[in-house]
């Protein structure tokens, strides 16, 4: 398994009426290895708390938002160094 290219995971749209969320907690740290569907970050909408999952496999390189930040849909939240098979 080799090292691949960087990927940026963006905040997904979490509901029809949700345009931004509040970051409650990071569930990963820099250096952690991710698989698709690994929970990354816990956020709060106006109605509930949701864990946002990774869409790629790789190694966390940089967390781009902080706990307490309000983050809009489509904003980059984490840089990942993807792994090649």
VOLO-439856 format. One record per atom (N, C-alpha, C): residue number from 1; x, y, z; atom name. Coordinates in steps of 0.001 Angstrom, whole numbers, plus 500000, padded with zeros to 6 digits. Layout:
BEGIN
+-----+--------+--------+--------+------+
: pos :     c1 :     c2 :     c3 : site :
+-----+--------+--------+--------+------+
: NUM :      X :      Y :      Z :   CA :
...
+-----+--------+--------+--------+------+
END
This chain:
BEGIN
+-----+--------+--------+--------+------+
: pos :     c1 :     c2 :     c3 : site :
+-----+--------+--------+--------+------+
:   1 : 500856 : 498821 : 500000 :    N :
:   1 : 500000 : 500000 : 500000 :   CA :
:   1 : 500896 : 501234 : 500000 :    C :
:   2 : 500718 : 502112 : 499032 :    N :
:   2 : 501528 : 503308 : 498921 :   CA :
:   2 : 500772 : 504550 : 499328 :    C :
:   3 : 501489 : 505654 : 499298 :    N :
:   3 : 500887 : 506944 : 499651 :   CA :
:   3 : 500286 : 507555 : 498396 :    C :
:   4 : 499094 : 508101 : 498523 :    N :
:   4 : 498409 : 508696 : 497388 :   CA :
:   4 : 498340 : 510198 : 497503 :    C :
:   5 : 497329 : 510748 : 496906 :    N :
:   5 : 497162 : 512203 : 496852 :   CA :
:   5 : 496291 : 512684 : 498007 :    C :
:   6 : 496410 : 513977 : 498287 :    N :
:   6 : 495561 : 514573 : 499321 :   CA :
:   6 : 494118 : 514656 : 498846 :    C :
:   7 : 493213 : 514465 : 499779 :    N :
:   7 : 491787 : 514668 : 499529 :   CA :
:   7 : 491287 : 515644 : 500584 :    C :
:   8 : 490311 : 516435 : 500216 :    N :
:   8 : 489673 : 517356 : 501156 :   CA :
:   8 : 488242 : 516878 : 501356 :    C :
:   9 : 487884 : 516625 : 502603 :    N :
:   9 : 486505 : 516260 : 502911 :   CA :
:   9 : 485777 : 517535 : 503307 :    C :
:  10 : 484634 : 517744 : 502678 :    N :
:  10 : 483833 : 518946 : 502935 :   CA :
:  10 : 482607 : 518587 : 503768 :    C :
:  11 : 482088 : 519594 : 504462 :    N :
:  11 : 480873 : 519397 : 505249 :   CA :
:  11 : 479726 : 519054 : 504304 :    C :
:  12 : 479128 : 517876 : 504476 :    N :
:  12 : 478015 : 517512 : 503595 :   CA :
:  12 : 476733 : 518239 : 503983 :    C :
:  13 : 475774 : 518234 : 503078 :    N :
:  13 : 474450 : 518774 : 503392 :   CA :
:  13 : 473749 : 517749 : 504271 :    C :
:  14 : 473362 : 518153 : 505467 :    N :
:  14 : 472824 : 517225 : 506452 :   CA :
:  14 : 471307 : 517258 : 506564 :    C :
:  15 : 470665 : 518026 : 505734 :    N :
:  15 : 469207 : 518089 : 505736 :   CA :
:  15 : 468731 : 519165 : 504788 :    C :
:  16 : 467475 : 519075 : 504419 :    N :
:  16 : 466919 : 520029 : 503453 :   CA :
:  16 : 466971 : 521468 : 503937 :    C :
:  17 : 466860 : 521670 : 505252 :    N :
:  17 : 466809 : 523032 : 505781 :   CA :
:  17 : 468069 : 523398 : 506558 :    C :
:  18 : 469112 : 522534 : 506504 :    N :
:  18 : 470335 : 522770 : 507267 :   CA :
:  18 : 471398 : 523377 : 506359 :    C :
:  19 : 471768 : 524642 : 506636 :    N :
:  19 : 472797 : 525321 : 505849 :   CA :
:  19 : 474126 : 525404 : 506590 :    C :
:  20 : 474076 : 525318 : 507925 :    N :
:  20 : 475309 : 525335 : 508714 :   CA :
:  20 : 475085 : 524548 : 509995 :    C :
:  21 : 476202 : 524111 : 510590 :    N :
:  21 : 476154 : 523315 : 511812 :   CA :
:  21 : 477200 : 523851 : 512789 :    C :
:  22 : 477060 : 523486 : 514048 :    N :
:  22 : 478014 : 523852 : 515090 :   CA :
:  22 : 478888 : 522635 : 515384 :    C :
:  23 : 480208 : 522814 : 515345 :    N :
:  23 : 481138 : 521721 : 515642 :   CA :
:  23 : 481160 : 521486 : 517151 :    C :
:  24 : 480827 : 520254 : 517561 :    N :
:  24 : 480818 : 519896 : 518979 :   CA :
:  24 : 482076 : 519161 : 519401 :    C :
:  25 : 482588 : 518261 : 518534 :    N :
:  25 : 483707 : 517415 : 518934 :   CA :
:  25 : 484344 : 516771 : 517713 :    C :
:  26 : 485680 : 516769 : 517683 :    N :
:  26 : 486406 : 515952 : 516701 :   CA :
:  26 : 486480 : 514535 : 517231 :    C :
:  27 : 486233 : 513544 : 516372 :    N :
:  27 : 486282 : 512135 : 516747 :   CA :
:  27 : 487556 : 511465 : 516236 :    C :
:  28 : 488371 : 512228 : 515484 :    N :
:  28 : 489670 : 511754 : 514981 :   CA :
:  28 : 490718 : 512814 : 515281 :    C :
:  29 : 491984 : 512406 : 515165 :    N :
:  29 : 493112 : 513312 : 515354 :   CA :
:  29 : 494053 : 513200 : 514171 :    C :
:  30 : 494943 : 514182 : 514029 :    N :
:  30 : 495968 : 514128 : 512990 :   CA :
:  30 : 496776 : 512849 : 513187 :    C :
:  31 : 496976 : 512119 : 512072 :    N :
:  31 : 497714 : 510859 : 512112 :   CA :
:  31 : 496833 : 509631 : 512166 :    C :
:  32 : 495558 : 509802 : 512504 :    N :
:  32 : 494642 : 508659 : 512541 :   CA :
:  32 : 494413 : 508110 : 511140 :    C :
:  33 : 494260 : 506790 : 511046 :    N :
:  33 : 493962 : 506125 : 509775 :   CA :
:  33 : 492449 : 505991 : 509653 :    C :
:  34 : 491929 : 506399 : 508501 :    N :
:  34 : 490490 : 506370 : 508247 :   CA :
:  34 : 490127 : 505291 : 507243 :    C :
:  35 : 488948 : 504753 : 507408 :    N :
:  35 : 488294 : 503938 : 506391 :   CA :
:  35 : 487024 : 504692 : 506005 :    C :
:  36 : 486467 : 504404 : 504827 :    N :
:  36 : 485174 : 505017 : 504517 :   CA :
:  36 : 484183 : 504697 : 505644 :    C :
:  37 : 483376 : 505650 : 505988 :    N :
:  37 : 482352 : 505548 : 507033 :   CA :
:  37 : 482899 : 505696 : 508458 :    C :
:  38 : 484207 : 505999 : 508619 :    N :
:  38 : 484741 : 506293 : 509949 :   CA :
:  38 : 484148 : 507617 : 510437 :    C :
:  39 : 483555 : 507657 : 511631 :    N :
:  39 : 483048 : 508935 : 512144 :   CA :
:  39 : 484201 : 509927 : 512341 :    C :
:  40 : 484040 : 511144 : 511789 :    N :
:  40 : 485076 : 512176 : 511835 :   CA :
:  40 : 484825 : 513233 : 512889 :    C :
:  41 : 483595 : 513735 : 512882 :    N :
:  41 : 483293 : 514946 : 513634 :   CA :
:  41 : 481828 : 514908 : 514072 :    C :
:  42 : 481561 : 515378 : 515291 :    N :
:  42 : 480187 : 515456 : 515786 :   CA :
:  42 : 479751 : 516917 : 515688 :    C :
:  43 : 478602 : 517124 : 515058 :    N :
:  43 : 478078 : 518476 : 514864 :   CA :
:  43 : 476641 : 518548 : 515361 :    C :
:  44 : 476193 : 519775 : 515560 :    N :
:  44 : 474830 : 520007 : 516030 :   CA :
:  44 : 474078 : 520852 : 515019 :    C :
:  45 : 472910 : 520357 : 514623 :    N :
:  45 : 472005 : 521158 : 513801 :   CA :
:  45 : 471022 : 521823 : 514757 :    C :
:  46 : 470028 : 522497 : 514223 :    N :
:  46 : 469038 : 523119 : 515097 :   CA :
:  46 : 468152 : 522081 : 515788 :    C :
:  47 : 468225 : 520801 : 515358 :    N :
:  47 : 467342 : 519782 : 515913 :   CA :
:  47 : 468051 : 518608 : 516580 :    C :
:  48 : 469292 : 518304 : 516190 :    N :
:  48 : 469923 : 517085 : 516681 :   CA :
:  48 : 471441 : 517135 : 516562 :    C :
:  49 : 472115 : 516155 : 517164 :    N :
:  49 : 473550 : 515958 : 516991 :   CA :
:  49 : 473763 : 514854 : 515956 :    C :
:  50 : 474768 : 515051 : 515089 :    N :
:  50 : 475044 : 514106 : 513996 :   CA :
:  50 : 476544 : 513884 : 513917 :    C :
:  51 : 476953 : 512623 : 513691 :    N :
:  51 : 478348 : 512310 : 513401 :   CA :
:  51 : 478531 : 512300 : 511892 :    C :
:  52 : 479455 : 513124 : 511397 :    N :
:  52 : 479784 : 513161 : 509972 :   CA :
:  52 : 480872 : 512129 : 509729 :    C :
:  53 : 480688 : 511274 : 508713 :    N :
:  53 : 481608 : 510179 : 508435 :   CA :
:  53 : 482532 : 510501 : 507267 :    C :
:  54 : 483670 : 509815 : 507248 :    N :
:  54 : 484624 : 509954 : 506152 :   CA :
:  54 : 484060 : 509332 : 504880 :    C :
:  55 : 484383 : 509937 : 503755 :    N :
:  55 : 483990 : 509392 : 502457 :   CA :
:  55 : 485169 : 508699 : 501771 :    C :
:  56 : 486356 : 508753 : 502387 :    N :
:  56 : 487567 : 508186 : 501785 :   CA :
:  56 : 488362 : 507421 : 502841 :    C :
:  57 : 489324 : 506629 : 502374 :    N :
:  57 : 490279 : 506018 : 503291 :   CA :
:  57 : 491589 : 506781 : 503195 :    C :
:  58 : 492337 : 506796 : 504288 :    N :
:  58 : 493603 : 507508 : 504289 :   CA :
:  58 : 494004 : 507900 : 505697 :    C :
:  59 : 494940 : 508841 : 505779 :    N :
:  59 : 495475 : 509314 : 507053 :   CA :
:  59 : 495120 : 510788 : 507226 :    C :
:  60 : 494598 : 511137 : 508403 :    N :
:  60 : 494236 : 512527 : 508687 :   CA :
:  60 : 495508 : 513377 : 508689 :    C :
:  61 : 495533 : 514415 : 507842 :    N :
:  61 : 496694 : 515308 : 507774 :   CA :
:  61 : 496464 : 516602 : 508528 :    C :
:  62 : 495233 : 517153 : 508438 :    N :
:  62 : 494968 : 518456 : 509056 :   CA :
:  62 : 493474 : 518610 : 509317 :    C :
:  63 : 493140 : 519062 : 510534 :    N :
:  63 : 491761 : 519413 : 510881 :   CA :
:  63 : 491579 : 520884 : 510547 :    C :
:  64 : 490591 : 521205 : 509735 :    N :
:  64 : 490458 : 522559 : 509181 :   CA :
:  64 : 489447 : 523440 : 509906 :    C :
:  65 : 488673 : 522859 : 510816 :    N :
:  65 : 487718 : 523641 : 511611 :   CA :
:  65 : 487915 : 523254 : 513078 :    C :
:  66 : 487481 : 524120 : 513970 :    N :
:  66 : 487691 : 523908 : 515404 :   CA :
:  66 : 486362 : 523690 : 516116 :    C :
:  67 : 486436 : 523043 : 517280 :    N :
:  67 : 485267 : 522905 : 518142 :   CA :
:  67 : 484737 : 524309 : 518441 :    C :
:  68 : 483435 : 524471 : 518301 :    N :
:  68 : 482807 : 525773 : 518527 :   CA :
:  68 : 482575 : 526564 : 517259 :    C :
:  69 : 483224 : 526142 : 516142 :    N :
:  69 : 483024 : 526839 : 514869 :   CA :
:  69 : 481644 : 526532 : 514295 :    C :
:  70 : 481048 : 527517 : 513638 :    N :
:  70 : 479856 : 527291 : 512842 :   CA :
:  70 : 480327 : 527081 : 511411 :    C :
:  71 : 479951 : 525949 : 510818 :    N :
:  71 : 480474 : 525531 : 509522 :   CA :
:  71 : 479328 : 525360 : 508535 :    C :
:  72 : 479469 : 525990 : 507380 :    N :
:  72 : 478447 : 525916 : 506339 :   CA :
:  72 : 478644 : 524670 : 505482 :    C :
:  73 : 477577 : 524221 : 504868 :    N :
:  73 : 477631 : 523123 : 503909 :   CA :
:  73 : 478652 : 523451 : 502825 :    C :
:  74 : 479496 : 522465 : 502485 :    N :
:  74 : 480469 : 522633 : 501413 :   CA :
:  74 : 481822 : 523167 : 501849 :    C :
:  75 : 481963 : 523565 : 503118 :    N :
:  75 : 483238 : 524090 : 503616 :   CA :
:  75 : 484179 : 522913 : 503909 :    C :
:  76 : 485449 : 522992 : 503488 :    N :
:  76 : 486413 : 521935 : 503812 :   CA :
:  76 : 486577 : 521793 : 505326 :    C :
:  77 : 486540 : 520523 : 505827 :    N :
:  77 : 486677 : 520299 : 507260 :   CA :
:  77 : 487937 : 519523 : 507626 :    C :
:  78 : 488478 : 518718 : 506702 :    N :
:  78 : 489656 : 517908 : 507025 :   CA :
:  78 : 490419 : 517549 : 505751 :    C :
:  79 : 491758 : 517583 : 505842 :    N :
:  79 : 492622 : 517109 : 504760 :   CA :
:  79 : 493039 : 515683 : 505085 :    C :
:  80 : 492978 : 514807 : 504073 :    N :
:  80 : 493316 : 513400 : 504238 :   CA :
:  80 : 494335 : 513012 : 503155 :    C :
:  81 : 495397 : 512324 : 503569 :    N :
:  81 : 496333 : 511730 : 502610 :   CA :
:  81 : 495763 : 510368 : 502266 :    C :
:  82 : 495220 : 510235 : 501042 :    N :
:  82 : 494618 : 508977 : 500629 :   CA :
:  82 : 495692 : 507914 : 500429 :    C :
:  83 : 495311 : 506665 : 500689 :    N :
:  83 : 496221 : 505543 : 500527 :   CA :
:  83 : 495891 : 504804 : 499235 :    C :
:  84 : 496925 : 504452 : 498498 :    N :
:  84 : 496739 : 503668 : 497286 :   CA :
:  84 : 496925 : 502207 : 497619 :    C :
:  85 : 496190 : 501353 : 496928 :    N :
:  85 : 496332 : 499898 : 497135 :   CA :
:  85 : 497535 : 499363 : 496406 :    C :
+-----+--------+--------+--------+------+
END
